[in-house]
Amino acid sequence: MADPSEPLLSHLADDHEVNDKSRSEEFTVDKIVEQSLSDFGFWQFFQIFLVGLALFFDAQQIFITVYTDAYPTWHCLNHTICNPVASDVCKLPRSAWEWDGGSKGKSIISEFGLECSSSLLRGMPSSAFYVGAIVGGFLLALIPDESLGRKKLLLFSTFAMSITSISVTFSANVWIYTSLKFIIGLSRSQAWSYALVLISERVSTKWRPRATMIPFTLFVLGFMSLSGIAYLAQHSSWRFLYLYTSVPAVFYSIFLYFFALESPRWLHMQGNDKEAIDVLTKMSPKNRAYLESAISKLPLEQENFAQVPTYSIKDFFIRKWALQRILVVMIIMFGLGISYYGVPLAARDIDVNIYLSETLNALVELPTFLITPFLLERFNRKSSVLVNTLLGGASGVLCFVLSVLGKTEIAFAFELGTFFCARIGFNLMAVYMVEMFPTCVRSCATMMFRQALVVGGACCPLIAAIGRDVPSVSFAIFGISMSGLGLFVLILPETKGLSLCDSMEEQEKRDQAVNTRHCC
């Protein structure tokens, strides 16, 4: 078996021909992917949609607590001592009031008798979910890229999340419920990363900007679908809401196991060149003749598997260029995470209808998936990220100024603008990050990218709390952090139009060649 840093199928060249060097150069993993997947056909779209559906179900589990952990409404039974407007339910005898609908199972608050508990205890399940996501991100990042593969990791993540969500319905108390929420957060912590990497490595450079927007769109649609499911299940127990979302996810996992294809680039790194070609053949039937001719020349047995170099997260620390890139990416994503998660949270500080503001914040994400591919195809990565973060930062500061001046409606428009830029920045950086790191560590890099975003989001409640004392000042903080940390993009290399590399050595050679060309 050839070294993964060498051209894929280079041994197909005839050693006795004069032009064997040119032929070996023709058969590289990137050129085979580019040639066979240059036409975006039905099966390519099907594979992207199939993998992207993982984020549809992931979004439902992220936001499901909005409905299952909500404080339910109640009404008075004894109006002589009870007033639903002025009375404190905790100071009333239990016989004087009742939950609306006559059922105490609509929410975990009523199911587990948490109506008079501290806000810390009521919010503990949601907090456990996000803590699990952070812990899972760090633990799963330690798994070497060559261990299981993109498909198996995504399958495990989605299936474990789904099974645990079903188990939640058997929770007997808040402590069991909280523990299971932690496991759900841990198991799904990197589903986004696995899906993004798997999709990015199965499309050509031309179609990558558009293909990577499909799973992001499905994520937003999953969030929006949850509202409809919750509305239909509003008269049922909160346990049914978990069943309605997790059971379909289990069937999806089974479907994913049988029909999803592995990344051809990852298979190449494992020495499975024949499998890599088979995947490309299934995804691009029009090029079957070309790819089958390559299969016929492959040896039946792969040898010297032990010679394949292994890579892990430690490679980020022993290679200066990799460490610098991942740190800069995480700094930028931390700033975007603060704005992306914090702006909708702080919208309550603006004197507008909270339900209207949250709905518009969700809808404003959809056009970003059309604008992002346009920016990636027309402009380079660095300038797109830089201009976008500066505009988002300026919008946040203007939102603060206008809010202080009492111009609420105009301030809210700039609030939407800040959130809009934060989402576009997230989309741009997702594609940019994939192109900066080779296949052997791309999964780890994506995990660290995601972790920085989540940590930024974890800081949002503290920043939003400041806005309660100084109205809307949190928007100024969001804007300054987005634009200030966005300046770090100037340190990163430009990747527009460049193909993906597979090994660390290949990435270093490519970067050196690009730098030399730019200097000349």
C-alpha positions, 0 to 999 in steps of 0.5 A, a space after each residue: 500500500 502506498 503512503 497516503 501522502 503520495 498520489 492516490 493510485 500512482 502505482 497504476 502508472 506503467 513503469 515501462 512507459 516514458 510518460 509514467 511520471 505524468 500519468 502518476 501525477 494525474 491520479 491524485 486523490 484530489 484530481 479523481 474527486 474533482 473529475 468524478 464529482 465535477 457534475 453535481 448529480 442526484 446521488 451527490 445531492 442525496 448523500 448530502 441531504 442524507 447526512 445533513 438530516 442529522 442536523 435536523 434532529 440535532 436542532 430538535 434536541 437542542 431546543 426541545 427544552 424550550 417546551 418540555 422545561 417551560 413553566 406551565 400555566 395554572 388556574 384557580 379553583 378557590 377564587 376566594 383565596 386565589 387570584 391567578 394574576 396576583 397570587 403566588 402559587 407557592 403561598 397557596 394551598 394545593 387544593 386552591 389551584 390546578 394546572 391548566 388542562 388538569 394534567 401535571 405532565 405537560 412539563 417537567 416543572 409540574 411533573 416533578 413538582 418544581 414549581 416552588 423550587 429554585 431557578 437553579 434547580 429548574 434550569 439544571 437539566 438545560 445546563 447539564 445538556 450544554 455541559 455535556 456538549 462541552 465535555 463531549 467536545 473535548 473527549 471526542 476531539 481526543 479520538 484520532 481521525 483514523 479510528 472509526 471514520 466520519 460515517 461511523 462517528 456520525 452514526 454513533 452520535 445520532 443513534 446514541 442521542 436518539 436512544 437516550 432521548 427515548 430513555 428520557 421518557 422513563 425519568 422518574 425524577 429530575 435527577 434522572 432526567 438531568 443525568 440523561 440530558 447530560 448524556 444527550 448533550 455529550 453524545 450529540 456534541 460533535 454531530 455537526 462536526 462529523 456531518 460537515 466534514 463528511 459532506 465537505 470531503 465528498 464534493 468538488 471544490 466548485 460545489 463545496 460552498 453550496 453543498 455545505 449550506 444544505 446541512 445548515 439549512 436543515 438545522 434551521 428547519 429542524 428548529 422551526 419544525 419543533 414549534 409545529 410538533 410542540 403545538 400538536 403535542 401541547 395537550 400531551 405529556 412532555 414525554 411524548 414530545 421526546 418520543 415524537 422527535 427521537 423515534 424518527 431519529 432512530 429510523 433515520 440512523 438505520 437509514 444512514 447506516 445502510 445508505 450513507 457513504 464514507 468519505 473517499 479522502 478518509 478511505 484513501 488515508 487508511 490505504 483503502 484506495 479501492 473502496 474510495 474509488 467504489 464510493 466515487 463510482 456510486 456517487 457519480 454513475 456517469 463516470 463509472 467507466 473511468 473509475 472502473 478502469 482504475 479499479 481493475 488495475 488495483 491490487 487485491 490486497 493492500 500491504 504494509 498497512 502499518 506504514 501509514 502515518 497516524 495523526 491526532 490532536 497532538 499534531 496541532 501542538 507539534 506543528 507551529 503552523 497548525 497551532 497558529 491556525 487553530 488558535 486564530 480560528 477559535 478566537 474568531 469563532 469565540 467572538 462570533 459565538 458570543 454574538 450568534 447566541 447572545 444577540 437573540 438572548 439580549 433582544 429582550 432589552 429592546 422594547 419590542 415584542 419578544 415573540 416577534 423578535 425571536 421569530 424574526 431572528 430565526 427567519 433571518 438565518 434562512 437567506 444567509 444560506 443563499 448569500 454565503 455561497 455567493 460570497 465564497 464564489 465571488 470573493 476570497 475568504 479573508 476579505 469576506 470574513 473581515 468585512 462581514 465581522 466589521 459590518 456586524 460589529 458596527 451594527 451592534 454598536 449602532 443598536 446600542 446607541 439607537 436604543 439609548 436614544 429611544 429609537 427602538 424600531 431602528 435599533 431592532 433592525 440593527 439587532 437583526 443586522 448583527 445577528 445576520 452578520 454573525 450567522 454569515 460569519 459562522 457559515 463563512 468560517 465553516 467552509 474556510 476552516 475545512 479548507 485550511 486543514 488536511 483530511 488527517 486532522 480535519 475532524 479534530 479541527 472542526 471539533 475545536 472550531 465548534 467548541 470555541 463557538 459553544 464556549 462563546 455562547 456559554 458567556 452570553 448569559 453573563 454579558 446579557 445580564 449586564 444589559 439589565 443594569 445598563 440597557 442594551 450595552 450588551 449589544 455594544 459588547 457583542 459588536 466590539 467583540 465580533 469586529 475586534 476578534 474578526 481582525 485576527 482573520 488577517 493572520 490566516 492564509 487564503 484558500 479560495 480555489 485551492 483543493 483539499 490536502 490529505 496529509 500534514 506533509 502535503 499541506 505543508 508542501 502546498 502552503 510553501 508552494 503558494 507562499 513562494 508563488 505569492 512572493 514571486 
